[in-house]
Amino acid sequence: MKKLSDKLDIQAAMAARMKTSLWVSYLSLSKNNLQQAKKEEISWKRRKSIIATIVFSTACLECFINEMAIENLTNEWKSIERLSLPDKWLITIKLISKNKTFLRDSDIYKNLNWLREKRNTLIHYKAKWEELSEKKRSTYIDEILSLKNAERAFEIIKNSIKKFYKLAKLKPTNGVYSLGIIS
């Protein structure tokens, strides 16, 4: 009969490496919360789903570009790590593709910046009094927490990842196809 210590030695000898790609989980959370927001009729519940969609969309794109930079630019990672989300995308693609990238005035850069700004507003939100009137019927935060913005956040994920693979000239993983990002 084998002792527990024998089993532990076998397990130690069979050590393996594994990588967890959290961007896939964040993509799924973003998609699920967007679907929930579209169905929800109670405003505060819809609002929670919209917040989650925007925050998880940003987390998805941050994790994705971090993973691509770490895997493809090991030596440069420390220089890239602290950049803003849009700049991290711009520089990572430029270095991987050997100079093919997008410009700061391009749609992808503007969309990544828009998403980062919305996420930062939600995460670092400071409540304030606002005057409402016949012309101004919603608050600043109500305007951010629209279904239209949640849909835009999710589209930015798909468009950015597609653009990454196109510019970086890397072969997408099977997961990118199975998630419906690239068909």
Sine and cosine of phi, psi and omega as CSV:
sin_phi,cos_phi,sin_psi,cos_psi,sin_omega,cos_omega
0.00,0.00,0.74,-0.67,-0.04,-1.00
-0.99,0.17,0.61,-0.79,0.05,-1.00
-1.00,0.03,0.33,-0.94,0.04,-1.00
-0.85,0.53,-0.61,0.79,0.00,-1.00
-0.89,0.45,-0.56,0.83,0.06,-1.00
-0.91,0.43,-0.67,0.74,0.02,-1.00
-0.89,0.45,-0.64,0.77,0.01,-1.00
-0.90,0.43,-0.63,0.78,0.04,-1.00
-0.89,0.45,-0.66,0.75,0.03,-1.00
-0.90,0.44,-0.69,0.72,0.01,-1.00
-0.89,0.45,-0.64,0.77,0.02,-1.00
-0.91,0.42,-0.60,0.80,0.00,-1.00
-0.94,0.33,-0.38,0.92,-0.05,-1.00
-0.98,-0.18,0.38,0.92,-0.01,-1.00
-0.84,0.55,0.60,-0.80,-0.02,-1.00
-0.73,-0.68,0.24,-0.97,0.08,-1.00
-0.97,-0.26,0.57,-0.82,0.01,-1.00
-0.55,-0.83,0.61,-0.79,0.04,-1.00
-0.87,-0.49,0.74,-0.67,0.06,-1.00
-0.97,-0.24,0.86,-0.52,0.03,-1.00
-0.99,-0.10,1.00,-0.06,-0.04,-1.00
-0.92,0.39,-0.36,0.93,-0.01,-1.00
-0.86,0.51,-0.53,0.85,0.01,-1.00
-0.92,0.40,-0.66,0.75,0.04,-1.00
-0.90,0.43,-0.68,0.73,0.03,-1.00
-0.91,0.42,-0.59,0.81,0.07,-1.00
-0.88,0.48,-0.72,0.69,0.01,-1.00
-0.89,0.45,-0.68,0.73,0.04,-1.00
-0.89,0.46,-0.64,0.76,0.03,-1.00
-0.89,0.45,-0.74,0.68,-0.01,-1.00
-0.89,0.46,-0.72,0.70,-0.01,-1.00
-0.90,0.44,-0.66,0.75,0.01,-1.00
-0.94,0.35,-0.56,0.83,0.07,-1.00
-0.90,0.43,-0.71,0.71,0.03,-1.00
-0.87,0.49,-0.65,0.76,0.03,-1.00
-0.91,0.42,-0.66,0.75,0.00,-1.00
-0.89,0.46,-0.60,0.80,0.00,-1.00
-0.92,0.39,-0.51,0.86,-0.04,-1.00
-1.00,0.02,-0.43,0.90,-0.17,-0.99
-0.95,0.31,0.75,-0.66,0.02,-1.00
-0.98,-0.18,-0.36,0.93,0.01,-1.00
-1.00,0.08,0.85,-0.53,-0.19,-0.98
-0.86,0.51,-0.67,0.74,-0.04,-1.00
-0.93,0.36,-0.49,0.87,0.07,-1.00
-0.96,0.29,-0.65,0.76,0.07,-1.00
-0.88,0.48,-0.67,0.74,-0.01,-1.00
-0.86,0.51,-0.69,0.73,0.04,-1.00
-0.87,0.49,-0.67,0.74,0.00,-1.00
-0.93,0.37,-0.58,0.81,0.03,-1.00
-0.93,0.37,-0.69,0.73,0.07,-1.00
-0.84,0.54,-0.74,0.67,-0.01,-1.00
-0.87,0.49,-0.65,0.76,0.00,-1.00
-0.88,0.48,-0.74,0.68,-0.03,-1.00
-0.92,0.40,-0.72,0.69,-0.03,-1.00
-0.92,0.40,-0.71,0.71,-0.01,-1.00
-0.95,0.32,-0.49,0.87,0.08,-1.00
-0.90,0.44,-0.69,0.73,0.03,-1.00
-0.91,0.42,-0.70,0.72,0.02,-1.00
-0.88,0.48,-0.64,0.77,0.03,-1.00
-0.85,0.52,-0.77,0.64,-0.05,-1.00
-0.94,0.35,-0.55,0.83,0.06,-1.00
-0.92,0.40,-0.73,0.68,0.02,-1.00
-0.90,0.44,-0.66,0.75,-0.01,-1.00
-0.87,0.50,-0.78,0.63,-0.07,-1.00
-0.94,0.34,-0.54,0.84,0.09,-1.00
-0.88,0.47,-0.72,0.70,0.00,-1.00
-0.88,0.48,-0.70,0.71,0.00,-1.00
-0.90,0.43,-0.65,0.76,0.00,-1.00
-0.93,0.37,-0.70,0.72,-0.01,-1.00
-0.89,0.45,-0.68,0.74,-0.04,-1.00
-0.95,0.32,-0.58,0.82,-0.14,-0.99
-0.96,-0.29,-0.28,0.96,-0.08,-1.00
-0.71,-0.70,0.81,0.58,-0.08,-1.00
-0.78,0.63,-0.73,0.68,-0.05,-1.00
-0.94,0.34,-0.48,0.88,-0.07,-1.00
-1.00,-0.06,-0.15,0.99,-0.15,-0.99
-0.81,0.59,-0.71,0.70,-0.05,-1.00
-0.86,0.50,-0.51,0.86,0.03,-1.00
-0.98,0.21,-0.43,0.90,-0.05,-1.00
-1.00,0.01,-0.52,0.85,-0.19,-0.98
-0.77,0.64,-0.66,0.75,-0.11,-0.99
-1.00,-0.05,0.07,1.00,0.01,-1.00
-0.94,0.34,0.34,-0.94,0.11,-0.99
-0.91,0.41,0.33,-0.95,-0.02,-1.00
-0.80,0.59,-0.78,0.62,-0.01,-1.00
-0.90,0.44,-0.63,0.78,0.01,-1.00
-0.93,0.36,-0.59,0.81,0.05,-1.00
-0.88,0.48,-0.67,0.74,0.05,-1.00
-0.90,0.44,-0.73,0.68,-0.04,-1.00
-0.86,0.51,-0.77,0.64,-0.07,-1.00
-0.94,0.34,-0.67,0.74,-0.01,-1.00
-0.87,0.49,-0.73,0.68,0.01,-1.00
-0.90,0.43,-0.67,0.74,-0.01,-1.00
-0.87,0.49,-0.69,0.72,-0.03,-1.00
-0.95,0.31,-0.64,0.77,0.01,-1.00
-0.92,0.38,-0.68,0.73,-0.09,-1.00
-1.00,0.08,-0.04,1.00,-0.06,-1.00
0.90,0.44,0.79,0.61,0.14,-0.99
0.98,-0.18,-0.10,0.99,0.06,-1.00
-1.00,0.04,0.88,-0.48,-0.03,-1.00
-0.46,-0.89,-0.28,-0.96,0.06,-1.00
-0.90,-0.44,0.24,-0.97,-0.03,-1.00
-0.99,-0.13,0.26,-0.97,0.01,-1.00
-0.93,0.38,-0.31,0.95,0.04,-1.00
-0.99,-0.14,0.17,0.98,0.01,-1.00
-0.99,0.16,0.30,-0.95,0.02,-1.00
-0.87,0.49,-0.67,0.74,-0.04,-1.00
-0.89,0.46,-0.69,0.72,0.02,-1.00
-0.90,0.44,-0.73,0.69,0.00,-1.00
-0.89,0.47,-0.64,0.77,0.02,-1.00
-0.93,0.38,-0.67,0.74,0.05,-1.00
-0.89,0.45,-0.63,0.78,0.03,-1.00
-0.93,0.37,-0.67,0.74,0.05,-1.00
-0.85,0.53,-0.72,0.69,-0.02,-1.00
-0.90,0.44,-0.69,0.73,0.04,-1.00
-0.87,0.49,-0.68,0.73,0.01,-1.00
-0.90,0.43,-0.67,0.74,0.01,-1.00
-0.91,0.42,-0.69,0.72,0.02,-1.00
-0.88,0.48,-0.72,0.69,-0.01,-1.00
-0.89,0.45,-0.62,0.78,0.05,-1.00
-0.87,0.49,-0.67,0.74,-0.03,-1.00
-0.95,0.31,-0.67,0.75,-0.05,-1.00
-0.96,0.28,-0.59,0.81,-0.05,-1.00
-0.95,-0.30,0.46,0.89,-0.11,-0.99
-0.87,0.50,0.68,-0.74,0.08,-1.00
-0.82,-0.57,0.93,-0.37,-0.04,-1.00
-0.88,0.47,0.62,-0.79,0.02,-1.00
-0.52,-0.85,0.40,-0.92,0.05,-1.00
-0.98,0.19,0.65,-0.76,0.04,-1.00
-0.73,-0.68,0.62,-0.79,0.05,-1.00
-0.99,0.14,0.78,-0.63,0.07,-1.00
-0.95,-0.31,0.47,-0.88,-0.02,-1.00
-0.46,-0.89,-0.10,-0.99,0.06,-1.00
-0.87,0.50,-0.62,0.78,0.00,-1.00
-0.98,0.17,-0.61,0.80,-0.03,-1.00
-0.92,-0.39,0.99,-0.13,-0.09,-1.00
-0.98,-0.17,-0.06,1.00,0.00,-1.00
-0.69,-0.72,0.39,-0.92,0.01,-1.00
-0.99,0.11,0.19,-0.98,0.04,-1.00
-0.84,0.54,-0.70,0.71,-0.03,-1.00
-0.93,0.36,-0.55,0.84,0.07,-1.00
-0.88,0.47,-0.60,0.80,0.01,-1.00
-0.93,0.38,-0.61,0.80,0.05,-1.00
-0.93,0.37,-0.65,0.76,-0.09,-1.00
-1.00,0.04,0.76,0.65,0.05,-1.00
-0.99,-0.13,0.44,-0.90,0.06,-1.00
-0.87,0.49,-0.59,0.81,0.03,-1.00
-0.85,0.53,-0.68,0.74,0.02,-1.00
-0.94,0.35,-0.59,0.81,0.06,-1.00
-0.90,0.43,-0.68,0.74,0.04,-1.00
-0.90,0.44,-0.65,0.76,0.02,-1.00
-0.89,0.45,-0.68,0.74,0.01,-1.00
-0.86,0.52,-0.69,0.73,-0.01,-1.00
-0.93,0.36,-0.62,0.79,0.05,-1.00
-0.90,0.43,-0.57,0.82,0.03,-1.00
-0.88,0.47,-0.61,0.80,0.07,-1.00
-0.85,0.53,-0.83,0.56,-0.08,-1.00
-0.87,0.49,-0.73,0.68,-0.03,-1.00
-0.91,0.41,-0.62,0.78,-0.02,-1.00
-0.93,0.37,-0.69,0.72,-0.01,-1.00
-0.92,0.39,-0.64,0.76,0.08,-1.00
-0.86,0.51,-0.72,0.69,-0.02,-1.00
-0.90,0.44,-0.62,0.79,0.03,-1.00
-0.84,0.54,-0.80,0.60,-0.05,-1.00
-0.90,0.43,-0.57,0.82,0.02,-1.00
-0.92,0.40,-0.74,0.67,-0.05,-1.00
-0.97,0.25,-0.63,0.77,-0.05,-1.00
-0.97,0.23,-0.28,0.96,-0.01,-1.00
0.84,0.55,0.65,0.76,0.10,-1.00
-0.97,-0.25,0.47,-0.88,0.02,-1.00
-0.99,0.16,0.84,-0.55,0.03,-1.00
-0.89,0.46,0.54,-0.84,0.07,-1.00
-0.95,0.32,0.31,-0.95,0.02,-1.00
-0.85,0.53,-0.55,0.83,0.00,-1.00
-0.86,0.51,-0.57,0.82,-0.01,-1.00
-0.90,0.43,-0.61,0.79,0.04,-1.00
-0.95,0.30,-0.71,0.70,-0.05,-1.00
-0.92,0.39,-0.44,0.90,0.03,-1.00
-0.99,0.15,-0.10,0.99,0.04,-1.00
0.98,0.17,0.26,0.97,0.02,-1.00
-0.96,0.28,-0.69,0.72,0.06,-1.00
-0.84,-0.55,0.75,-0.66,-0.01,-1.00
-0.96,-0.27,0.00,0.00,0.00,0.00
